[in-house]
Amino acid sequence: MMPTRHDGYLAILLHAHLPFVRHPEHPFFLEENWLFEALAECYLPLLDFLNSLMNDGVRFRLSFSISPTLCEMLCDRLLMDRFSRRLEALSELADKEIYRTRHQADFRRTAEMYSARLRRVRRLFEDDCRRDVVGAFRALQDAGRVEILATSATHAILPLILRSRCVRAQIRMGLRSYQRHFRCSPSGFWLPECAYAPGLDHELAADNIRYFILDSHGILLGAPRPKFGTFAPVFCRSRVAACGRDIESSKQVWSAQSGYPGDPVYREFYRDLGYDADSSYVAPYLLTGGARHDLGFKYHRITGPVPLAEKLPYDPEAAFRKADEHAAHFLEARRRQVKRLRQAMGRRPFLMAPYDAELFGHWWYEGPQFLDLFLRKAAYDQSDLRLLTPSEYLAEHPNLQVLEPSASSWGDKGYFEVWLNGSNSWIYRLLHRAEDRMLTLVDRHPRCSGIMARALNQAARELMLAQASDWAFIMTSGTMVSYAEKRVRQHIEAFNFLSDMIEAETIDETRLSQLEERSNIFSEMDYHFYA
């Protein structure tokens, strides 16, 4: 039975997303490594400890959002074959590292840790999951331990899409993808980057979504003023609930400066064997024909504010102890927080704690250990804090304050500047013209089949892929800018080529097939989503 004397609730949500990157025209492609790194360092380690919790009989509740683009890549045979080969290569390198560090005790322990981790990840991927990572997450949801939210098709910033019908198409495609991968309909919806503008809730309500997540100021600046701040969900006028991010619990985890990941004992992310080792030694394991990049073998700890060359050796056992300490601290901090808030509010507070899933394991190597230890500690003594999902809270608390949330996001400065500024504003002229053209094509061809329907569906894919938030973000961050710009132009050019053929009612089937093979996302695409 659930404890009745708890002081408040905590909902932890991990948002897993990567842009759709698939290049069958190349035997190796560096940007595909984004997926391989996230799988090996984040998604599979998360699955590993969640399955261990299940096997150990630990009661836990956790929420996930897994984007459609990520699901599509996880189910793509070409990419999963490439990932399997990548794991094999890294496992070979791990064995070499054990030998190379045989006379370096401080580094050998870490090399042995990597070898053991890679063996475990390979076993989970190949044997336990049978390469079906999405199915493994679906099984956790079916078992009642995890709740998975839907999100838009390609993680587009919905408030920056000009036409409401195009917003609706992103949502509908995202929901259709969710239903195919998870075999049910979702209750919650992850607004990409928590980007909200008034009216979006009505689009979600039309598809029977019960709730979505907002950054804190989206609630705090709502009208009328929220009676309980972010410590209780609110109803929009559409009767879709909005859950505001809790500032205190979020910052304690994600902040590299003041949060746990910046502790000097933890592994240093920015020093890697791919740059430290002799080029001839690592060359066989690079995906770029010799150009250096991270390989995931990192032998140093954060140490403190010192140059990379002065970082001290990483101690896995010390890092594990620190993760245990931080898990205990996080649990106690949340207990104190809900106790304090309950006294002030006169009711049990609800803390919404969403994080990027990739923080846990990729950026913060010890993150999965932290979560595992936290969930075990929370399950051991639930007297003060109850972990649940937003759906569970809403089912038990159906009466909420009604207000209109403010436009907001969880990006830098809280609005949309990350995705609309001097570095990337040029893309929106192209995107908005493409939106209008797509709607015109749909209106002119309300009923068609065969090759014409294929061309319209592919045009819809190209437009949605061009709308992905990742390209504008990369342009702002200044990393891999040329690739992001190329992807936007590539998808817009393909869209315009398809549109020209559709308008002329003369379809080049060979060229259409080539585009379908290159951007093969969303087998269930239906251009009528734009109707």
C-alpha positions as CSV (number, residue, x, y, z in Angstrom):
1,M,0.0,0.0,0.0
2,M,1.1,3.6,-0.7
3,P,2.1,5.5,2.4
4,T,-0.5,8.0,3.6
5,R,1.7,10.3,5.6
6,H,4.0,11.6,2.8
7,D,4.5,15.3,2.6
8,G,4.6,15.7,-1.2
9,Y,5.1,14.3,-4.6
10,L,8.1,14.1,-7.0
11,A,7.8,13.3,-10.8
12,I,11.1,12.8,-12.6
13,L,11.0,12.9,-16.3
14,L,13.9,12.1,-18.7
15,H,13.5,13.5,-22.2
16,A,15.4,11.5,-24.8
17,H,15.9,13.1,-28.2
18,L,18.3,13.1,-31.1
19,P,17.9,14.5,-34.6
20,F,17.3,12.1,-37.4
21,V,20.8,11.4,-38.8
22,R,21.1,8.6,-41.3
23,H,23.6,8.5,-44.2
24,P,23.4,5.2,-46.2
25,E,25.5,6.8,-48.9
26,H,28.6,6.8,-46.7
27,P,30.1,3.7,-45.0
28,F,30.9,5.9,-41.9
29,F,29.5,9.2,-40.9
30,L,30.6,11.1,-37.9
31,E,27.2,12.6,-36.9
32,E,25.8,9.1,-36.7
33,N,28.1,8.7,-33.7
34,W,25.7,11.0,-31.7
35,L,23.3,8.1,-31.7
36,F,26.0,5.5,-30.9
37,E,27.4,7.5,-28.0
38,A,23.9,8.1,-26.5
39,L,23.1,4.4,-26.9
40,A,26.3,3.1,-25.3
41,E,26.6,5.7,-22.6
42,C,23.0,6.7,-21.8
43,Y,20.0,4.7,-23.1
44,L,21.3,1.2,-22.6
45,P,22.8,2.0,-19.1
46,L,19.5,3.5,-18.1
47,L,17.7,0.4,-19.4
48,D,20.2,-1.8,-17.5
49,F,19.6,-0.3,-14.1
50,L,15.8,-0.1,-14.6
51,N,15.7,-3.7,-15.5
52,S,17.8,-4.5,-12.4
53,L,15.3,-2.5,-10.3
54,M,12.5,-4.6,-11.7
55,N,14.4,-7.9,-11.1
56,D,15.1,-6.8,-7.5
57,G,11.5,-6.0,-6.8
58,V,12.1,-2.3,-6.2
59,R,9.0,-0.2,-6.7
60,F,9.7,2.9,-8.7
61,R,8.0,5.4,-11.0
62,L,9.7,7.3,-13.7
63,S,8.6,9.2,-16.8
64,F,10.2,9.3,-20.2
65,S,9.7,11.2,-23.4
66,I,11.3,9.5,-26.4
67,S,11.1,11.5,-29.6
68,P,9.9,10.0,-32.8
69,T,13.1,10.7,-34.6
70,L,15.0,8.8,-32.0
71,C,12.6,5.9,-32.1
72,E,12.9,5.8,-35.9
73,M,16.7,5.6,-35.6
74,L,16.6,2.9,-32.9
75,C,14.4,0.8,-35.1
76,D,16.5,1.3,-38.3
77,R,18.3,-1.9,-39.3
78,L,21.2,0.0,-41.0
79,L,21.9,2.1,-38.0
80,M,21.6,-0.7,-35.5
81,D,24.0,-2.8,-37.6
82,R,26.4,0.1,-37.6
83,F,26.0,0.5,-33.8
84,S,26.7,-3.2,-33.3
85,R,29.9,-2.9,-35.3
86,R,30.8,0.2,-33.3
87,L,30.4,-1.7,-30.0
88,E,32.6,-4.5,-31.4
89,A,35.3,-2.0,-32.3
90,L,35.2,-0.2,-29.0
91,S,35.3,-3.5,-27.1
92,E,38.5,-4.4,-29.1
93,L,40.0,-1.0,-28.1
94,A,39.0,-1.6,-24.5
95,D,41.0,-4.8,-24.4
96,K,44.0,-3.0,-25.9
97,E,43.6,-0.3,-23.3
98,I,43.9,-2.8,-20.5
99,Y,47.2,-4.0,-21.9
100,R,48.4,-0.5,-22.6
101,T,47.8,0.7,-19.1
102,R,49.1,-2.5,-17.4
103,H,51.9,-0.6,-15.7
104,Q,49.7,2.4,-14.8
105,A,47.6,1.4,-11.9
106,D,45.5,4.6,-11.8
107,F,44.5,4.3,-15.4
108,R,44.2,0.5,-15.6
109,R,41.3,0.4,-13.2
110,T,39.4,2.8,-15.5
111,A,40.3,0.8,-18.6
112,E,39.0,-2.4,-16.9
113,M,35.8,-0.4,-16.0
114,Y,35.3,0.5,-19.7
115,S,35.9,-3.0,-20.8
116,A,33.3,-4.4,-18.3
117,R,30.8,-1.7,-19.2
118,L,31.1,-2.4,-22.9
119,R,30.7,-6.1,-22.4
120,R,27.5,-5.5,-20.4
121,V,26.1,-3.0,-22.9
122,R,26.8,-5.4,-25.8
123,R,25.0,-8.3,-23.9
124,L,22.0,-6.1,-23.2
125,F,21.8,-4.8,-26.8
126,E,22.4,-8.1,-28.6
127,D,21.0,-10.7,-26.3
128,D,18.6,-9.2,-23.8
129,C,17.0,-6.5,-26.0
130,R,17.7,-8.4,-29.3
131,R,18.5,-4.9,-30.7
132,D,14.9,-3.7,-29.9
133,V,15.7,-0.8,-27.6
134,V,12.2,0.8,-28.1
135,G,10.6,-2.5,-27.2
136,A,12.6,-2.6,-24.0
137,F,11.3,0.8,-23.0
138,R,7.8,-0.3,-24.0
139,A,8.0,-3.3,-21.8
140,L,8.8,-1.1,-18.8
141,Q,5.7,1.0,-19.6
142,D,3.6,-2.2,-20.0
143,A,4.9,-3.3,-16.6
144,G,3.5,-0.1,-15.0
145,R,6.9,1.3,-13.9
146,V,7.5,3.9,-16.6
147,E,5.2,6.4,-18.3
148,I,6.3,7.5,-21.8
149,L,5.1,10.8,-23.2
150,A,4.6,11.6,-26.9
151,T,6.2,14.6,-28.6
152,S,6.1,16.3,-32.0
153,A,7.3,14.5,-35.1
154,T,10.8,16.0,-35.5
155,H,11.2,18.0,-32.3
156,A,10.2,21.3,-34.0
157,I,9.8,24.5,-31.9
158,L,6.0,24.6,-32.3
159,P,5.6,28.4,-31.6
160,L,7.9,29.2,-34.5
161,I,5.8,27.3,-37.0
162,L,3.8,29.9,-38.9
163,R,0.6,28.0,-39.8
164,S,-1.6,26.2,-37.3
165,R,-2.3,23.4,-39.7
166,C,1.5,22.7,-39.9
167,V,1.7,22.7,-36.1
168,R,-1.2,20.2,-36.1
169,A,0.7,18.0,-38.6
170,Q,3.8,17.9,-36.4
171,I,1.6,16.8,-33.4
172,R,-0.4,14.3,-35.4
173,M,2.6,12.7,-36.9
174,G,4.2,12.5,-33.5
175,L,1.2,10.8,-32.0
176,R,0.9,8.3,-34.9
177,S,4.6,7.4,-34.4
178,Y,4.0,7.0,-30.7
179,Q,1.0,4.7,-31.2
180,R,3.1,2.5,-33.6
181,H,6.1,2.2,-31.3
182,F,4.4,2.0,-27.9
183,R,1.0,0.4,-29.0
184,C,-1.2,2.7,-26.9
185,S,-2.2,6.3,-26.8
186,P,-0.3,8.8,-24.7
187,S,-1.6,10.8,-21.8
188,G,1.2,13.4,-21.8
189,F,3.0,15.4,-24.4
190,W,6.5,16.8,-24.3
191,L,6.5,20.2,-26.0
192,P,10.0,20.3,-27.6
193,E,12.3,22.5,-25.5
194,C,9.2,23.2,-23.3
195,A,8.4,25.8,-26.0
196,Y,4.8,27.1,-25.4
197,A,2.7,29.8,-26.8
198,P,-1.0,30.5,-25.9
199,G,-3.2,28.3,-28.0
200,L,-1.0,25.3,-28.2
201,D,-3.0,23.6,-25.5
202,H,-6.1,23.6,-27.7
203,E,-4.1,21.7,-30.4
204,L,-3.2,19.1,-27.8
205,A,-6.7,18.9,-26.4
206,A,-8.0,18.1,-29.9
207,D,-5.9,14.9,-29.7
208,N,-7.0,14.0,-26.2
209,I,-3.7,14.9,-24.5
210,R,-4.1,15.3,-20.8
211,Y,-1.0,17.2,-19.8
212,F,2.3,18.8,-20.9
213,I,5.4,20.2,-19.3
214,L,6.4,23.9,-19.0
215,D,9.3,25.8,-17.7
216,S,8.7,27.5,-14.4
217,H,8.1,31.0,-15.7
218,G,5.5,29.7,-18.1
219,I,3.3,29.0,-15.1
220,L,4.6,31.9,-12.8
221,L,3.8,34.5,-15.5
222,G,0.4,33.0,-16.3
223,A,-2.9,34.8,-15.9
224,P,-4.3,34.9,-13.3
225,R,-1.4,34.4,-10.9
226,P,-1.0,30.7,-9.9
227,K,-2.1,30.2,-6.4
228,F,0.5,27.5,-5.7
229,G,3.3,28.6,-8.0
230,T,4.8,25.7,-9.8
231,F,4.1,23.3,-7.0
232,A,0.7,22.2,-8.4
233,P,-0.3,21.6,-12.0
234,V,-2.8,24.0,-13.5
235,F,-5.5,23.6,-16.1
236,C,-5.4,25.6,-19.3
237,R,-8.8,26.8,-20.5
238,S,-8.8,23.8,-22.8
239,R,-8.7,21.6,-19.7
240,V,-5.3,20.3,-20.6
241,A,-3.0,20.4,-17.6
242,A,0.3,22.1,-17.5
243,C,3.1,21.0,-15.1
244,G,5.7,23.6,-14.3
245,R,9.4,22.7,-13.8
246,D,10.6,22.9,-10.3
247,I,13.6,25.2,-10.2
248,E,15.3,23.8,-7.1
249,S,15.3,20.1,-8.0
250,S,16.2,20.8,-11.6
251,K,19.2,23.0,-11.0
252,Q,20.6,20.7,-8.3
253,V,21.0,18.0,-11.0
254,W,21.6,19.7,-14.3
255,S,23.9,22.6,-13.4
256,A,27.6,21.8,-14.1
257,Q,28.6,24.7,-11.9
258,S,26.4,24.4,-8.8
259,G,24.9,21.0,-9.3
260,Y,26.1,17.5,-8.8
261,P,27.7,16.8,-12.2
262,G,30.4,19.4,-11.6
263,D,31.8,17.6,-8.5
264,P,35.7,17.3,-8.8
265,V,35.5,13.6,-8.3
266,Y,33.4,12.9,-11.3
267,R,34.7,12.0,-14.7
268,E,36.0,14.8,-16.9
269,F,34.0,14.9,-20.2
270,Y,36.3,17.1,-22.2
271,R,39.5,15.0,-22.1
272,D,39.4,11.9,-24.2
273,L,41.7,9.2,-25.6
274,G,40.7,10.2,-29.1
275,Y,42.8,13.3,-28.7
276,D,45.3,12.2,-26.0
277,A,46.7,9.0,-27.7
278,D,49.1,8.6,-30.5
279,S,47.3,9.1,-33.8
280,S,48.4,5.7,-35.2
281,Y,47.1,3.9,-32.2
282,V,43.5,5.3,-32.4
283,A,43.2,5.7,-36.1
284,P,41.5,2.3,-36.6
285,Y,38.7,3.4,-34.3
286,L,38.0,6.8,-35.7
287,L,35.0,7.3,-37.9
288,T,36.4,10.1,-39.9
289,G,39.4,8.7,-41.8
290,G,41.9,9.9,-39.3
291,A,40.4,13.2,-38.0
292,R,40.3,13.0,-34.2
293,H,37.1,12.8,-32.2
294,D,35.9,11.5,-28.8
295,L,36.1,7.7,-28.4
296,G,34.5,7.6,-24.9
297,F,37.6,6.5,-23.1
298,K,38.2,9.3,-20.6
299,Y,40.8,8.7,-17.8
300,H,40.6,11.9,-15.8
301,R,38.4,13.5,-13.3
302,I,37.0,17.0,-13.2
303,T,39.6,17.9,-10.5
304,G,38.6,21.6,-10.4
305,P,39.2,24.8,-12.4
306,V,42.5,23.7,-13.9
307,P,43.6,23.2,-17.6
308,L,42.8,19.9,-19.2
309,A,46.5,18.9,-19.1
310,E,46.5,19.2,-15.3
311,K,43.4,17.0,-14.6
312,L,44.0,14.2,-12.1
313,P,43.4,10.5,-12.8
314,Y,39.8,9.3,-12.5
315,D,38.9,6.9,-9.7
316,P,35.7,4.9,-10.5
317,E,35.2,3.7,-6.9
318,A,35.5,7.2,-5.5
319,A,33.0,8.5,-8.1
320,F,30.6,5.7,-7.2
321,R,30.8,6.7,-3.6
322,K,30.1,10.3,-4.5
323,A,27.1,9.3,-6.6
324,D,25.8,7.4,-3.6
325,E,26.3,10.5,-1.4
326,H,24.6,12.7,-3.9
327,A,21.7,10.4,-4.3
328,A,21.2,10.5,-0.5
329,H,21.5,14.3,-0.5
330,F,19.0,14.7,-3.3
331,L,16.5,12.5,-1.5
332,E,16.9,14.4,1.7
333,A,16.8,17.7,0.0
334,R,13.5,16.8,-1.7
335,R,12.1,15.6,1.6
336,R,13.0,18.9,3.3
337,Q,11.6,20.8,0.3
338,V,8.2,19.1,0.3
339,K,7.9,19.4,4.1
340,R,8.6,23.1,4.0
341,L,6.2,23.7,1.1
342,R,3.5,21.7,2.7
343,Q,3.6,23.8,5.8
344,A,3.5,27.0,3.7
345,M,0.8,25.8,1.2
346,G,-1.4,23.8,3.5
347,R,-1.4,21.0,1.0
348,R,1.0,18.4,-0.5
349,P,3.2,20.0,-3.1
350,F,4.0,18.5,-6.5
351,L,7.6,18.8,-7.8
352,M,8.1,18.3,-11.6
353,A,11.7,17.5,-12.4
354,P,12.4,17.1,-16.1
355,Y,15.9,16.6,-17.5
356,D,17.5,15.7,-20.8
357,A,18.1,12.0,-20.7
358,E,21.5,12.4,-22.3
359,L,22.7,14.1,-19.2
360,F,22.7,10.8,-17.4
361,G,25.6,8.7,-18.7
362,H,26.9,10.9,-21.6
363,W,27.6,14.3,-20.1
364,W,27.4,13.1,-16.5
365,Y,29.0,9.6,-16.7
366,E,27.9,8.7,-13.1
367,G,24.3,9.9,-13.8
368,P,22.7,6.4,-14.2
369,Q,24.4,5.3,-11.0
370,F,23.0,8.4,-9.2
371,L,19.4,7.6,-10.5
372,D,19.7,3.9,-9.6
373,L,20.8,4.7,-6.1
374,F,18.2,7.5,-5.7
375,L,15.3,5.3,-6.8
376,R,16.4,2.5,-4.5
377,K,16.7,4.8,-1.5
378,A,13.4,6.4,-2.2
379,A,11.7,3.0,-2.5
380,Y,13.2,1.9,0.8
381,D,11.5,4.7,2.8
382,Q,8.6,6.5,1.2
383,S,7.3,8.0,4.3
384,D,8.0,11.7,3.3
385,L,8.2,11.7,-0.5
386,R,6.1,9.8,-3.0
387,L,7.4,9.3,-6.5
388,L,4.8,9.2,-9.2
389,T,4.0,10.2,-12.8
390,P,2.0,13.3,-13.8
391,S,-0.8,11.1,-14.9
392,E,-1.1,9.5,-11.5
393,Y,-1.1,12.9,-9.8
394,L,-3.8,14.2,-12.1
395,A,-6.0,11.1,-11.5
396,E,-5.8,11.7,-7.8
397,H,-6.2,15.5,-8.0
398,P,-8.8,16.4,-10.6
399,N,-9.5,19.9,-9.4
400,L,-6.9,22.4,-10.5
401,Q,-6.7,26.1,-10.9
402,V,-7.5,27.4,-14.4
403,L,-5.1,29.9,-16.0
404,E,-3.5,30.9,-19.3
405,P,0.3,30.0,-19.2
406,S,2.8,32.5,-20.6
407,A,4.8,32.0,-23.8
408,S,8.1,30.4,-22.6
409,S,10.7,27.7,-23.1
410,W,13.5,26.1,-21.0
411,G,16.1,27.5,-23.4
412,D,18.6,30.2,-22.5
413,K,16.8,33.4,-21.4
414,G,13.5,31.5,-21.2
415,Y,11.9,32.2,-24.6
416,F,12.8,31.5,-28.2
417,E,16.0,33.3,-28.8
418,V,18.1,30.2,-28.9
419,W,16.2,29.1,-32.0
420,L,15.5,32.5,-33.6
421,N,18.5,34.9,-33.7
422,G,21.0,36.4,-36.1
423,S,22.8,33.1,-36.7
424,N,19.7,31.1,-37.8
425,S,16.9,33.6,-38.7
426,W,17.5,32.9,-42.4
427,I,16.0,29.4,-42.1
428,Y,12.5,30.7,-41.2
429,R,12.0,32.4,-44.6
430,L,12.6,29.1,-46.2
431,L,10.5,27.1,-43.7
432,H,7.5,29.4,-43.8
433,R,7.4,29.5,-47.6
434,A,7.6,25.7,-47.6
435,E,4.7,25.6,-45.1
436,D,2.5,27.7,-47.3
437,R,3.4,25.6,-50.3
438,M,2.7,22.4,-48.5
439,L,-0.8,23.5,-47.6
440,T,-1.5,24.6,-51.1
441,L,-0.4,21.2,-52.4
442,V,-2.6,19.4,-49.9
443,D,-5.6,21.6,-50.8
444,R,-5.1,20.9,-54.5
445,H,-4.8,17.2,-54.0
446,P,-7.4,16.2,-51.3
447,R,-7.7,12.7,-52.7
448,C,-4.9,10.9,-54.5
449,S,-3.1,7.7,-54.4
450,G,-0.2,5.8,-55.9
451,I,2.9,7.7,-56.9
452,M,1.3,11.2,-56.4
453,A,0.5,10.3,-52.7
454,R,4.1,9.0,-52.3
455,A,5.4,12.3,-53.5
456,L,3.2,14.3,-51.2
457,N,4.1,12.1,-48.3
458,Q,7.8,12.5,-49.0
459,A,7.3,16.3,-49.3
460,A,5.8,16.2,-45.8
461,R,8.8,14.2,-44.5
462,E,11.3,16.7,-46.0
463,L,9.4,19.7,-44.5
464,M,9.2,18.1,-41.0
465,L,12.9,17.2,-41.1
466,A,13.8,20.7,-42.0
467,Q,11.7,22.0,-39.1
468,A,13.8,20.1,-36.5
469,S,14.8,22.4,-33.6
470,D,18.3,20.8,-33.6
471,W,19.5,22.7,-36.7
472,A,18.8,26.1,-35.3
473,F,20.2,25.2,-32.0
474,I,23.5,24.0,-33.5
475,M,23.8,27.2,-35.4
476,T,23.4,29.2,-32.2
477,S,25.9,27.0,-30.3
478,G,28.5,27.2,-33.0
479,T,29.3,23.5,-33.2
480,M,28.9,21.5,-36.5
481,V,27.3,24.6,-38.0
482,S,28.1,23.6,-41.6
483,Y,26.3,20.2,-41.1
484,A,23.2,21.9,-39.6
485,E,23.0,24.4,-42.5
486,K,23.5,21.7,-45.0
487,R,20.7,19.6,-43.5
488,V,18.2,22.5,-43.6
489,R,19.1,23.4,-47.2
490,Q,19.1,19.7,-48.3
491,H,15.6,19.1,-46.9
492,I,14.2,22.4,-48.3
493,E,15.7,21.7,-51.8
494,A,14.2,18.2,-51.7
495,F,10.8,19.6,-50.7
496,N,10.9,22.2,-53.5
497,F,11.9,19.6,-56.0
498,L,9.1,17.3,-55.0
499,S,6.6,20.3,-55.0
500,D,7.7,21.2,-58.5
501,M,7.0,17.7,-59.7
502,I,3.6,17.5,-57.9
503,E,2.5,20.8,-59.4
504,A,3.5,19.6,-62.9
505,E,1.9,16.3,-62.2
506,T,5.0,14.6,-63.6
507,I,6.7,12.5,-61.0
508,D,10.3,11.2,-61.5
509,E,9.9,7.8,-59.7
510,T,13.6,7.1,-59.7
511,R,14.4,10.4,-58.0
512,L,11.4,10.0,-55.6
513,S,12.7,6.5,-54.6
514,Q,16.1,8.0,-53.9
515,L,14.7,10.6,-51.6
516,E,12.5,8.0,-49.9
517,E,15.6,5.9,-49.2
518,R,17.7,8.8,-47.9
519,S,15.0,10.2,-45.6
520,N,13.1,7.1,-44.9
521,I,11.5,8.3,-41.6
522,F,7.9,7.7,-40.7
523,S,6.5,4.8,-42.8
524,E,3.0,5.8,-41.6
525,M,3.3,9.3,-43.0
526,D,0.0,10.7,-44.3
527,Y,0.0,14.1,-46.0
528,H,-3.6,14.5,-44.9
529,F,-2.2,15.4,-41.5
530,Y,-1.9,18.8,-43.1
531,A,-5.5,18.9,-44.2
